Amino acid sequence: MTFEEILPEIKKGKKAVRSNWEGTELFVLKVDQTSFMEDVLNPYFLIKTEDEAYSMWTPNVCDVLAEDWVLVEDQEH
């Protein structure tokens, strides 16, 4: 799938990953608007890695132009 095809699914709460990534990246997900110290946090993306850490993620040009995006079945993380 392309990024344009997978983005609506990510926005619905599904997880996605690029099949050509090295393998340590498990999935990308969207975090809805929330708050921090009483201020609004706008929605953002997180990436889950094999070492069980989450990091903020922004797609780069290669990610946006890639056609190897796949949905990830729900996992308990």
mmCIF file of the N, C-alpha and C atoms, coordinates in Angstrom:
data_MODEL
# 
_entry.id   MODEL 
# 
loop_
_atom_site.group_PDB 
_atom_site.id 
_atom_site.type_symbol 
_atom_site.label_atom_id 
_atom_site.label_alt_id 
_atom_site.label_comp_id 
_atom_site.label_asym_id 
_atom_site.label_entity_id 
_atom_site.label_seq_id 
_atom_site.pdbx_PDB_ins_code 
_atom_site.Cartn_x 
_atom_site.Cartn_y 
_atom_site.Cartn_z 
_atom_site.occupancy 
_atom_site.B_iso_or_equiv 
_atom_site.pdbx_formal_charge 
_atom_site.auth_seq_id 
_atom_site.auth_comp_id 
_atom_site.auth_asym_id 
_atom_site.auth_atom_id 
_atom_site.pdbx_PDB_model_num 
ATOM 1   N N  . MET A 1 1  ? 0.841  -1.181 0.000  1.00 0.00 ? 1  MET A N  1 
ATOM 2   C CA . MET A 1 1  ? 0.000  0.000  0.000  1.00 0.00 ? 1  MET A CA 1 
ATOM 3   C C  . MET A 1 1  ? 0.888  1.247  0.000  1.00 0.00 ? 1  MET A C  1 
ATOM 4   N N  . THR A 1 2  ? 0.356  2.322  -0.486 1.00 0.00 ? 2  THR A N  1 
ATOM 5   C CA . THR A 1 2  ? 1.059  3.599  -0.440 1.00 0.00 ? 2  THR A CA 1 
ATOM 6   C C  . THR A 1 2  ? 0.757  4.293  0.883  1.00 0.00 ? 2  THR A C  1 
ATOM 7   N N  . PHE A 1 3  ? 1.517  5.335  1.182  1.00 0.00 ? 3  PHE A N  1 
ATOM 8   C CA . PHE A 1 3  ? 1.260  6.093  2.406  1.00 0.00 ? 3  PHE A CA 1 
ATOM 9   C C  . PHE A 1 3  ? -0.132 6.731  2.351  1.00 0.00 ? 3  PHE A C  1 
ATOM 10  N N  . GLU A 1 4  ? -0.518 7.190  1.170  1.00 0.00 ? 4  GLU A N  1 
ATOM 11  C CA . GLU A 1 4  ? -1.837 7.800  1.020  1.00 0.00 ? 4  GLU A CA 1 
ATOM 12  C C  . GLU A 1 4  ? -2.953 6.801  1.323  1.00 0.00 ? 4  GLU A C  1 
ATOM 13  N N  . GLU A 1 5  ? -2.725 5.534  0.997  1.00 0.00 ? 5  GLU A N  1 
ATOM 14  C CA . GLU A 1 5  ? -3.722 4.497  1.265  1.00 0.00 ? 5  GLU A CA 1 
ATOM 15  C C  . GLU A 1 5  ? -3.731 4.072  2.732  1.00 0.00 ? 5  GLU A C  1 
ATOM 16  N N  . ILE A 1 6  ? -2.564 4.048  3.363  1.00 0.00 ? 6  ILE A N  1 
ATOM 17  C CA . ILE A 1 6  ? -2.465 3.559  4.732  1.00 0.00 ? 6  ILE A CA 1 
ATOM 18  C C  . ILE A 1 6  ? -2.830 4.635  5.756  1.00 0.00 ? 6  ILE A C  1 
ATOM 19  N N  . LEU A 1 7  ? -2.624 5.914  5.419  1.00 0.00 ? 7  LEU A N  1 
ATOM 20  C CA . LEU A 1 7  ? -2.875 6.997  6.375  1.00 0.00 ? 7  LEU A CA 1 
ATOM 21  C C  . LEU A 1 7  ? -4.299 7.004  6.933  1.00 0.00 ? 7  LEU A C  1 
ATOM 22  N N  . PRO A 1 8  ? -5.345 6.839  6.119  1.00 0.00 ? 8  PRO A N  1 
ATOM 23  C CA . PRO A 1 8  ? -6.690 6.798  6.697  1.00 0.00 ? 8  PRO A CA 1 
ATOM 24  C C  . PRO A 1 8  ? -6.865 5.664  7.710  1.00 0.00 ? 8  PRO A C  1 
ATOM 25  N N  . GLU A 1 9  ? -6.186 4.551  7.477  1.00 0.00 ? 9  GLU A N  1 
ATOM 26  C CA . GLU A 1 9  ? -6.263 3.420  8.406  1.00 0.00 ? 9  GLU A CA 1 
ATOM 27  C C  . GLU A 1 9  ? -5.555 3.750  9.720  1.00 0.00 ? 9  GLU A C  1 
ATOM 28  N N  . ILE A 1 10 ? -4.402 4.420  9.623  1.00 0.00 ? 10 ILE A N  1 
ATOM 29  C CA . ILE A 1 10 ? -3.686 4.848  10.826 1.00 0.00 ? 10 ILE A CA 1 
ATOM 30  C C  . ILE A 1 10 ? -4.550 5.838  11.606 1.00 0.00 ? 10 ILE A C  1 
ATOM 31  N N  . LYS A 1 11 ? -5.210 6.746  10.893 1.00 0.00 ? 11 LYS A N  1 
ATOM 32  C CA . LYS A 1 11 ? -6.078 7.724  11.553 1.00 0.00 ? 11 LYS A CA 1 
ATOM 33  C C  . LYS A 1 11 ? -7.250 7.065  12.266 1.00 0.00 ? 11 LYS A C  1 
ATOM 34  N N  . LYS A 1 12 ? -7.668 5.885  11.798 1.00 0.00 ? 12 LYS A N  1 
ATOM 35  C CA . LYS A 1 12 ? -8.756 5.141  12.447 1.00 0.00 ? 12 LYS A CA 1 
ATOM 36  C C  . LYS A 1 12 ? -8.282 4.357  13.665 1.00 0.00 ? 12 LYS A C  1 
ATOM 37  N N  . GLY A 1 13 ? -6.973 4.404  13.937 1.00 0.00 ? 13 GLY A N  1 
ATOM 38  C CA . GLY A 1 13 ? -6.450 3.700  15.097 1.00 0.00 ? 13 GLY A CA 1 
ATOM 39  C C  . GLY A 1 13 ? -5.711 2.412  14.786 1.00 0.00 ? 13 GLY A C  1 
ATOM 40  N N  . LYS A 1 14 ? -5.569 2.101  13.495 1.00 0.00 ? 14 LYS A N  1 
ATOM 41  C CA . LYS A 1 14 ? -4.843 0.885  13.130 1.00 0.00 ? 14 LYS A CA 1 
ATOM 42  C C  . LYS A 1 14 ? -3.340 1.155  13.128 1.00 0.00 ? 14 LYS A C  1 
ATOM 43  N N  . LYS A 1 15 ? -2.571 0.070  13.201 1.00 0.00 ? 15 LYS A N  1 
ATOM 44  C CA . LYS A 1 15 ? -1.109 0.150  13.206 1.00 0.00 ? 15 LYS A CA 1 
ATOM 45  C C  . LYS A 1 15 ? -0.600 -0.267 11.835 1.00 0.00 ? 15 LYS A C  1 
ATOM 46  N N  . ALA A 1 16 ? 0.507  0.352  11.417 1.00 0.00 ? 16 ALA A N  1 
ATOM 47  C CA . ALA A 1 16 ? 1.078  0.046  10.107 1.00 0.00 ? 16 ALA A CA 1 
ATOM 48  C C  . ALA A 1 16 ? 2.596  0.043  10.190 1.00 0.00 ? 16 ALA A C  1 
ATOM 49  N N  . VAL A 1 17 ? 3.205  -0.631 9.216  1.00 0.00 ? 17 VAL A N  1 
ATOM 50  C CA . VAL A 1 17 ? 4.660  -0.692 9.133  1.00 0.00 ? 17 VAL A CA 1 
ATOM 51  C C  . VAL A 1 17 ? 5.045  -0.836 7.665  1.00 0.00 ? 17 VAL A C  1 
ATOM 52  N N  . ARG A 1 18 ? 6.264  -0.454 7.355  1.00 0.00 ? 18 ARG A N  1 
ATOM 53  C CA . ARG A 1 18 ? 6.776  -0.684 6.006  1.00 0.00 ? 18 ARG A CA 1 
ATOM 54  C C  . ARG A 1 18 ? 7.443  -2.043 5.972  1.00 0.00 ? 18 ARG A C  1 
ATOM 55  N N  . SER A 1 19 ? 7.106  -2.846 5.000  1.00 0.00 ? 19 SER A N  1 
ATOM 56  C CA . SER A 1 19 ? 7.674  -4.193 4.922  1.00 0.00 ? 19 SER A CA 1 
ATOM 57  C C  . SER A 1 19 ? 9.164  -4.175 4.611  1.00 0.00 ? 19 SER A C  1 
ATOM 58  N N  . ASN A 1 20 ? 9.679  -3.100 4.046  1.00 0.00 ? 20 ASN A N  1 
ATOM 59  C CA . ASN A 1 20 ? 11.106 -3.011 3.724  1.00 0.00 ? 20 ASN A CA 1 
ATOM 60  C C  . ASN A 1 20 ? 11.956 -2.419 4.839  1.00 0.00 ? 20 ASN A C  1 
ATOM 61  N N  . TRP A 1 21 ? 11.362 -2.074 5.973  1.00 0.00 ? 21 TRP A N  1 
ATOM 62  C CA . TRP A 1 21 ? 12.167 -1.617 7.098  1.00 0.00 ? 21 TRP A CA 1 
ATOM 63  C C  . TRP A 1 21 ? 13.004 -2.779 7.610  1.00 0.00 ? 21 TRP A C  1 
ATOM 64  N N  . GLU A 1 22 ? 14.050 -2.488 8.327  1.00 0.00 ? 22 GLU A N  1 
ATOM 65  C CA . GLU A 1 22 ? 15.027 -3.487 8.760  1.00 0.00 ? 22 GLU A CA 1 
ATOM 66  C C  . GLU A 1 22 ? 14.469 -4.567 9.685  1.00 0.00 ? 22 GLU A C  1 
ATOM 67  N N  . GLY A 1 23 ? 13.363 -4.324 10.345 1.00 0.00 ? 23 GLY A N  1 
ATOM 68  C CA . GLY A 1 23 ? 12.793 -5.342 11.212 1.00 0.00 ? 23 GLY A CA 1 
ATOM 69  C C  . GLY A 1 23 ? 12.707 -4.944 12.671 1.00 0.00 ? 23 GLY A C  1 
ATOM 70  N N  . THR A 1 24 ? 13.457 -3.918 13.088 1.00 0.00 ? 24 THR A N  1 
ATOM 71  C CA . THR A 1 24 ? 13.363 -3.486 14.483 1.00 0.00 ? 24 THR A CA 1 
ATOM 72  C C  . THR A 1 24 ? 12.157 -2.584 14.711 1.00 0.00 ? 24 THR A C  1 
ATOM 73  N N  . GLU A 1 25 ? 11.612 -2.042 13.631 1.00 0.00 ? 25 GLU A N  1 
ATOM 74  C CA . GLU A 1 25 ? 10.412 -1.206 13.727 1.00 0.00 ? 25 GLU A CA 1 
ATOM 75  C C  . GLU A 1 25 ? 9.195  -2.119 13.674 1.00 0.00 ? 25 GLU A C  1 
ATOM 76  N N  . LEU A 1 26 ? 8.378  -2.096 14.720 1.00 0.00 ? 26 LEU A N  1 
ATOM 77  C CA . LEU A 1 26 ? 7.220  -2.986 14.779 1.00 0.00 ? 26 LEU A CA 1 
ATOM 78  C C  . LEU A 1 26 ? 5.977  -2.362 14.177 1.00 0.00 ? 26 LEU A C  1 
ATOM 79  N N  . PHE A 1 27 ? 5.726  -1.095 14.468 1.00 0.00 ? 27 PHE A N  1 
ATOM 80  C CA . PHE A 1 27 ? 4.576  -0.418 13.881 1.00 0.00 ? 27 PHE A CA 1 
ATOM 81  C C  . PHE A 1 27 ? 4.607  1.066  14.172 1.00 0.00 ? 27 PHE A C  1 
ATOM 82  N N  . VAL A 1 28 ? 3.780  1.800  13.402 1.00 0.00 ? 28 VAL A N  1 
ATOM 83  C CA . VAL A 1 28 ? 3.526  3.224  13.587 1.00 0.00 ? 28 VAL A CA 1 
ATOM 84  C C  . VAL A 1 28 ? 2.071  3.352  13.988 1.00 0.00 ? 28 VAL A C  1 
ATOM 85  N N  . LEU A 1 29 ? 1.785  4.286  14.893 1.00 0.00 ? 29 LEU A N  1 
ATOM 86  C CA . LEU A 1 29 ? 0.405  4.556  15.274 1.00 0.00 ? 29 LEU A CA 1 
ATOM 87  C C  . LEU A 1 29 ? 0.218  6.043  15.511 1.00 0.00 ? 29 LEU A C  1 
ATOM 88  N N  . LYS A 1 30 ? -1.026 6.467  15.532 1.00 0.00 ? 30 LYS A N  1 
ATOM 89  C CA . LYS A 1 30 ? -1.367 7.876  15.780 1.00 0.00 ? 30 LYS A CA 1 
ATOM 90  C C  . LYS A 1 30 ? -1.902 8.004  17.195 1.00 0.00 ? 30 LYS A C  1 
ATOM 91  N N  . VAL A 1 31 ? -1.415 9.023  17.893 1.00 0.00 ? 31 VAL A N  1 
ATOM 92  C CA . VAL A 1 31 ? -1.925 9.340  19.222 1.00 0.00 ? 31 VAL A CA 1 
ATOM 93  C C  . VAL A 1 31 ? -2.860 10.534 19.060 1.00 0.00 ? 31 VAL A C  1 
ATOM 94  N N  . ASP A 1 32 ? -4.077 10.392 19.539 1.00 0.00 ? 32 ASP A N  1 
ATOM 95  C CA . ASP A 1 32 ? -5.049 11.470 19.417 1.00 0.00 ? 32 ASP A CA 1 
ATOM 96  C C  . ASP A 1 32 ? -4.685 12.650 20.320 1.00 0.00 ? 32 ASP A C  1 
ATOM 97  N N  . GLN A 1 33 ? -5.381 13.747 20.111 1.00 0.00 ? 33 GLN A N  1 
ATOM 98  C CA . GLN A 1 33 ? -5.155 14.936 20.927 1.00 0.00 ? 33 GLN A CA 1 
ATOM 99  C C  . GLN A 1 33 ? -5.275 14.568 22.399 1.00 0.00 ? 33 GLN A C  1 
ATOM 100 N N  . THR A 1 34 ? -4.364 15.060 23.181 1.00 0.00 ? 34 THR A N  1 
ATOM 101 C CA . THR A 1 34 ? -4.349 14.812 24.617 1.00 0.00 ? 34 THR A CA 1 
ATOM 102 C C  . THR A 1 34 ? -3.843 16.076 25.306 1.00 0.00 ? 34 THR A C  1 
ATOM 103 N N  . SER A 1 35 ? -3.464 15.969 26.547 1.00 0.00 ? 35 SER A N  1 
ATOM 104 C CA . SER A 1 35 ? -2.920 17.132 27.232 1.00 0.00 ? 35 SER A CA 1 
ATOM 105 C C  . SER A 1 35 ? -1.678 16.747 28.018 1.00 0.00 ? 35 SER A C  1 
ATOM 106 N N  . PHE A 1 36 ? -0.863 17.755 28.287 1.00 0.00 ? 36 PHE A N  1 
ATOM 107 C CA . PHE A 1 36 ? 0.345  17.607 29.074 1.00 0.00 ? 36 PHE A CA 1 
ATOM 108 C C  . PHE A 1 36 ? 0.517  18.871 29.890 1.00 0.00 ? 36 PHE A C  1 
ATOM 109 N N  . MET A 1 37 ? 0.576  18.707 31.204 1.00 0.00 ? 37 MET A N  1 
ATOM 110 C CA . MET A 1 37 ? 0.706  19.857 32.108 1.00 0.00 ? 37 MET A CA 1 
ATOM 111 C C  . MET A 1 37 ? -0.349 20.919 31.792 1.00 0.00 ? 37 MET A C  1 
ATOM 112 N N  . GLU A 1 38 ? -1.566 20.459 31.559 1.00 0.00 ? 38 GLU A N  1 
ATOM 113 C CA . GLU A 1 38 ? -2.731 21.295 31.312 1.00 0.00 ? 38 GLU A CA 1 
ATOM 114 C C  . GLU A 1 38 ? -2.728 22.010 29.962 1.00 0.00 ? 38 GLU A C  1 
ATOM 115 N N  . ASP A 1 39 ? -1.776 21.701 29.093 1.00 0.00 ? 39 ASP A N  1 
ATOM 116 C CA . ASP A 1 39 ? -1.760 22.256 27.746 1.00 0.00 ? 39 ASP A CA 1 
ATOM 117 C C  . ASP A 1 39 ? -2.163 21.172 26.756 1.00 0.00 ? 39 ASP A C  1 
ATOM 118 N N  . VAL A 1 40 ? -2.744 21.608 25.652 1.00 0.00 ? 40 VAL A N  1 
ATOM 119 C CA . VAL A 1 40 ? -3.186 20.677 24.616 1.00 0.00 ? 40 VAL A CA 1 
ATOM 120 C C  . VAL A 1 40 ? -1.983 20.165 23.830 1.00 0.00 ? 40 VAL A C  1 
ATOM 121 N N  . LEU A 1 41 ? -1.958 18.859 23.609 1.00 0.00 ? 41 LEU A N  1 
ATOM 122 C CA . LEU A 1 41 ? -0.999 18.257 22.682 1.00 0.00 ? 41 LEU A CA 1 
ATOM 123 C C  . LEU A 1 41 ? -1.771 17.866 21.436 1.00 0.00 ? 41 LEU A C  1 
ATOM 124 N N  . ASN A 1 42 ? -1.347 18.353 20.299 1.00 0.00 ? 42 ASN A N  1 
ATOM 125 C CA . ASN A 1 42 ? -1.988 17.986 19.042 1.00 0.00 ? 42 ASN A CA 1 
ATOM 126 C C  . ASN A 1 42 ? -1.691 16.529 18.729 1.00 0.00 ? 42 ASN A C  1 
ATOM 127 N N  . PRO A 1 43 ? -2.495 15.896 17.879 1.00 0.00 ? 43 PRO A N  1 
ATOM 128 C CA . PRO A 1 43 ? -2.226 14.504 17.496 1.00 0.00 ? 43 PRO A CA 1 
ATOM 129 C C  . PRO A 1 43 ? -0.811 14.360 16.929 1.00 0.00 ? 43 PRO A C  1 
ATOM 130 N N  . TYR A 1 44 ? -0.230 13.192 17.142 1.00 0.00 ? 44 TYR A N  1 
ATOM 131 C CA . TYR A 1 44 ? 1.128  12.925 16.659 1.00 0.00 ? 44 TYR A CA 1 
ATOM 132 C C  . TYR A 1 44 ? 1.285  11.429 16.416 1.00 0.00 ? 44 TYR A C  1 
ATOM 133 N N  . PHE A 1 45 ? 2.360  11.077 15.711 1.00 0.00 ? 45 PHE A N  1 
ATOM 134 C CA . PHE A 1 45 ? 2.670  9.678  15.430 1.00 0.00 ? 45 PHE A CA 1 
ATOM 135 C C  . PHE A 1 45 ? 3.720  9.168  16.405 1.00 0.00 ? 45 PHE A C  1 
ATOM 136 N N  . LEU A 1 46 ? 3.590  7.897  16.770 1.00 0.00 ? 46 LEU A N  1 
ATOM 137 C CA . LEU A 1 46 ? 4.620  7.191  17.522 1.00 0.00 ? 46 LEU A CA 1 
ATOM 138 C C  . LEU A 1 46 ? 5.048  5.982  16.715 1.00 0.00 ? 46 LEU A C  1 
ATOM 139 N N  . ILE A 1 47 ? 6.288  5.574  16.899 1.00 0.00 ? 47 ILE A N  1 
ATOM 140 C CA . ILE A 1 47 ? 6.778  4.336  16.314 1.00 0.00 ? 47 ILE A CA 1 
ATOM 141 C C  . ILE A 1 47 ? 7.195  3.426  17.459 1.00 0.00 ? 47 ILE A C  1 
ATOM 142 N N  . LYS A 1 48 ? 6.817  2.164  17.365 1.00 0.00 ? 48 LYS A N  1 
ATOM 143 C CA . LYS A 1 48 ? 7.158  1.154  18.370 1.00 0.00 ? 48 LYS A CA 1 
ATOM 144 C C  . LYS A 1 48 ? 8.304  0.341  17.818 1.00 0.00 ? 48 LYS A C  1 
ATOM 145 N N  . THR A 1 49 ? 9.367  0.211  18.604 1.00 0.00 ? 49 THR A N  1 
ATOM 146 C CA . THR A 1 49 ? 10.526 -0.547 18.166 1.00 0.00 ? 49 THR A CA 1 
ATOM 147 C C  . THR A 1 49 ? 10.645 -1.851 18.939 1.00 0.00 ? 49 THR A C  1 
ATOM 148 N N  . GLU A 1 50 ? 11.498 -2.712 18.446 1.00 0.00 ? 50 GLU A N  1 
ATOM 149 C CA . GLU A 1 50 ? 11.654 -4.045 19.003 1.00 0.00 ? 50 GLU A CA 1 
ATOM 150 C C  . GLU A 1 50 ? 12.086 -4.027 20.466 1.00 0.00 ? 50 GLU A C  1 
ATOM 151 N N  . ASP A 1 51 ? 12.806 -2.996 20.882 1.00 0.00 ? 51 ASP A N  1 
ATOM 152 C CA . ASP A 1 51 ? 13.255 -2.930 22.270 1.00 0.00 ? 51 ASP A CA 1 
ATOM 153 C C  . ASP A 1 51 ? 12.161 -2.406 23.202 1.00 0.00 ? 51 ASP A C  1 
ATOM 154 N N  . GLU A 1 52 ? 10.938 -2.368 22.685 1.00 0.00 ? 52 GLU A N  1 
ATOM 155 C CA . GLU A 1 52 ? 9.742  -1.974 23.416 1.00 0.00 ? 52 GLU A CA 1 
ATOM 156 C C  . GLU A 1 52 ? 9.681  -0.495 23.770 1.00 0.00 ? 52 GLU A C  1 
ATOM 157 N N  . ALA A 1 53 ? 10.460 0.319  23.089 1.00 0.00 ? 53 ALA A N  1 
ATOM 158 C CA . ALA A 1 53 ? 10.409 1.758  23.309 1.00 0.00 ? 53 ALA A CA 1 
ATOM 159 C C  . ALA A 1 53 ? 9.515  2.408  22.258 1.00 0.00 ? 53 ALA A C  1 
ATOM 160 N N  . TYR A 1 54 ? 8.820  3.452  22.652 1.00 0.00 ? 54 TYR A N  1 
ATOM 161 C CA . TYR A 1 54 ? 8.057  4.273  21.722 1.00 0.00 ? 54 TYR A CA 1 
ATOM 162 C C  . TYR A 1 54 ? 8.828  5.565  21.511 1.00 0.00 ? 54 TYR A C  1 
ATOM 163 N N  . SER A 1 55 ? 8.829  6.058  20.290 1.00 0.00 ? 55 SER A N  1 
ATOM 164 C CA . SER A 1 55 ? 9.452  7.335  19.969 1.00 0.00 ? 55 SER A CA 1 
ATOM 165 C C  . SER A 1 55 ? 8.512  8.107  19.057 1.00 0.00 ? 55 SER A C  1 
ATOM 166 N N  . MET A 1 56 ? 8.618  9.437  19.121 1.00 0.00 ? 56 MET A N  1 
ATOM 167 C CA . MET A 1 56 ? 7.846  10.239 18.170 1.00 0.00 ? 56 MET A CA 1 
ATOM 168 C C  . MET A 1 56 ? 8.394  9.950  16.778 1.00 0.00 ? 56 MET A C  1 
ATOM 169 N N  . TRP A 1 57 ? 7.499  9.983  15.786 1.00 0.00 ? 57 TRP A N  1 
ATOM 170 C CA . TRP A 1 57 ? 7.879  9.638  14.426 1.00 0.00 ? 57 TRP A CA 1 
ATOM 171 C C  . TRP A 1 57 ? 7.249  10.616 13.452 1.00 0.00 ? 57 TRP A C  1 
ATOM 172 N N  . THR A 1 58 ? 8.038  11.015 12.472 1.00 0.00 ? 58 THR A N  1 
ATOM 173 C CA . THR A 1 58 ? 7.570  11.838 11.369 1.00 0.00 ? 58 THR A CA 1 
ATOM 174 C C  . THR A 1 58 ? 7.984  11.143 10.078 1.00 0.00 ? 58 THR A C  1 
ATOM 175 N N  . PRO A 1 59 ? 7.053  10.910 9.158  1.00 0.00 ? 59 PRO A N  1 
ATOM 176 C CA . PRO A 1 59 ? 7.430  10.250 7.910  1.00 0.00 ? 59 PRO A CA 1 
ATOM 177 C C  . PRO A 1 59 ? 8.387  11.123 7.102  1.00 0.00 ? 59 PRO A C  1 
ATOM 178 N N  . ASN A 1 60 ? 9.388  10.484 6.518  1.00 0.00 ? 60 ASN A N  1 
ATOM 179 C CA . ASN A 1 60 ? 10.284 11.221 5.628  1.00 0.00 ? 60 ASN A CA 1 
ATOM 180 C C  . ASN A 1 60 ? 9.814  11.030 4.183  1.00 0.00 ? 60 ASN A C  1 
ATOM 181 N N  . VAL A 1 61 ? 10.521 11.608 3.257  1.00 0.00 ? 61 VAL A N  1 
ATOM 182 C CA . VAL A 1 61 ? 10.123 11.539 1.846  1.00 0.00 ? 61 VAL A CA 1 
ATOM 183 C C  . VAL A 1 61 ? 10.044 10.087 1.376  1.00 0.00 ? 61 VAL A C  1 
ATOM 184 N N  . CYS A 1 62 ? 11.019 9.272  1.766  1.00 0.00 ? 62 CYS A N  1 
ATOM 185 C CA . CYS A 1 62 ? 11.000 7.857  1.363  1.00 0.00 ? 62 CYS A CA 1 
ATOM 186 C C  . CYS A 1 62 ? 9.754  7.151  1.885  1.00 0.00 ? 62 CYS A C  1 
ATOM 187 N N  . ASP A 1 63 ? 9.356  7.446  3.133  1.00 0.00 ? 63 ASP A N  1 
ATOM 188 C CA . ASP A 1 63 ? 8.156  6.831  3.708  1.00 0.00 ? 63 ASP A CA 1 
ATOM 189 C C  . ASP A 1 63 ? 6.900  7.255  2.948  1.00 0.00 ? 63 ASP A C  1 
ATOM 190 N N  . VAL A 1 64 ? 6.828  8.527  2.615  1.00 0.00 ? 64 VAL A N  1 
ATOM 191 C CA . VAL A 1 64 ? 5.650  9.051  1.921  1.00 0.00 ? 64 VAL A CA 1 
ATOM 192 C C  . VAL A 1 64 ? 5.540  8.487  0.505  1.00 0.00 ? 64 VAL A C  1 
ATOM 193 N N  . LEU A 1 65 ? 6.668  8.272  -0.162 1.00 0.00 ? 65 LEU A N  1 
ATOM 194 C CA . LEU A 1 65 ? 6.651  7.777  -1.541 1.00 0.00 ? 65 LEU A CA 1 
ATOM 195 C C  . LEU A 1 65 ? 6.660  6.253  -1.629 1.00 0.00 ? 65 LEU A C  1 
ATOM 196 N N  . ALA A 1 66 ? 6.873  5.573  -0.510 1.00 0.00 ? 66 ALA A N  1 
ATOM 197 C CA . ALA A 1 66 ? 6.970  4.112  -0.516 1.00 0.00 ? 66 ALA A CA 1 
ATOM 198 C C  . ALA A 1 66 ? 5.635  3.455  -0.841 1.00 0.00 ? 66 ALA A C  1 
ATOM 199 N N  . GLU A 1 67 ? 5.712  2.244  -1.380 1.00 0.00 ? 67 GLU A N  1 
ATOM 200 C CA . GLU A 1 67 ? 4.518  1.466  -1.706 1.00 0.00 ? 67 GLU A CA 1 
ATOM 201 C C  . GLU A 1 67 ? 4.523  0.119  -0.987 1.00 0.00 ? 67 GLU A C  1 
ATOM 202 N N  . ASP A 1 68 ? 5.248  0.056  0.143  1.00 0.00 ? 68 ASP A N  1 
ATOM 203 C CA . ASP A 1 68 ? 5.378  -1.208 0.874  1.00 0.00 ? 68 ASP A CA 1 
ATOM 204 C C  . ASP A 1 68 ? 4.734  -1.160 2.260  1.00 0.00 ? 68 ASP A C  1 
ATOM 205 N N  . TRP A 1 69 ? 3.787  -0.264 2.446  1.00 0.00 ? 69 TRP A N  1 
ATOM 206 C CA . TRP A 1 69 ? 3.091  -0.157 3.736  1.00 0.00 ? 69 TRP A CA 1 
ATOM 207 C C  . TRP A 1 69 ? 2.102  -1.306 3.900  1.00 0.00 ? 69 TRP A C  1 
ATOM 208 N N  . VAL A 1 70 ? 2.061  -1.872 5.104  1.00 0.00 ? 70 VAL A N  1 
ATOM 209 C CA . VAL A 1 70 ? 1.113  -2.943 5.417  1.00 0.00 ? 70 VAL A CA 1 
ATOM 210 C C  . VAL A 1 70 ? 0.518  -2.683 6.790  1.00 0.00 ? 70 VAL A C  1 
ATOM 211 N N  . LEU A 1 71 ? -0.716 -3.148 6.976  1.00 0.00 ? 71 LEU A N  1 
ATOM 212 C CA . LEU A 1 71 ? -1.349 -3.063 8.298  1.00 0.00 ? 71 LEU A CA 1 
ATOM 213 C C  . LEU A 1 71 ? -0.767 -4.131 9.197  1.00 0.00 ? 71 LEU A C  1 
ATOM 214 N N  . VAL A 1 72 ? -0.698 -3.832 10.489 1.00 0.00 ? 72 VAL A N  1 
ATOM 215 C CA . VAL A 1 72 ? -0.193 -4.758 11.478 1.00 0.00 ? 72 VAL A CA 1 
ATOM 216 C C  . VAL A 1 72 ? -1.364 -5.212 12.323 1.00 0.00 ? 72 VAL A C  1 
ATOM 217 N N  . GLU A 1 73 ? -1.461 -6.508 12.538 1.00 0.00 ? 73 GLU A N  1 
ATOM 218 C CA . GLU A 1 73 ? -2.529 -7.013 13.400 1.00 0.00 ? 73 GLU A CA 1 
ATOM 219 C C  . GLU A 1 73 ? -2.316 -6.502 14.807 1.00 0.00 ? 73 GLU A C  1 
ATOM 220 N N  . ASP A 1 74 ? -3.413 -6.259 15.504 1.00 0.00 ? 74 ASP A N  1 
ATOM 221 C CA . ASP A 1 74 ? -3.340 -5.709 16.850 1.00 0.00 ? 74 ASP A CA 1 
ATOM 222 C C  . ASP A 1 74 ? -2.454 -6.573 17.748 1.00 0.00 ? 74 ASP A C  1 
ATOM 223 N N  . GLN A 1 75 ? -1.582 -5.899 18.457 1.00 0.00 ? 75 GLN A N  1 
ATOM 224 C CA . GLN A 1 75 ? -0.682 -6.551 19.403 1.00 0.00 ? 75 GLN A CA 1 
ATOM 225 C C  . GLN A 1 75 ? -0.855 -5.893 20.759 1.00 0.00 ? 75 GLN A C  1 
ATOM 226 N N  . GLU A 1 76 ? -0.589 -6.621 21.805 1.00 0.00 ? 76 GLU A N  1 
ATOM 227 C CA . GLU A 1 76 ? -0.699 -6.069 23.153 1.00 0.00 ? 76 GLU A CA 1 
ATOM 228 C C  . GLU A 1 76 ? 0.577  -5.333 23.499 1.00 0.00 ? 76 GLU A C  1 
ATOM 229 N N  . HIS A 1 77 ? 0.602  -4.010 23.258 1.00 0.00 ? 77 HIS A N  1 
ATOM 230 C CA . HIS A 1 77 ? 1.763  -3.176 23.602 1.00 0.00 ? 77 HIS A CA 1 
ATOM 231 C C  . HIS A 1 77 ? 1.274  -1.935 24.274 1.00 0.00 ? 77 HIS A C  1 
# 
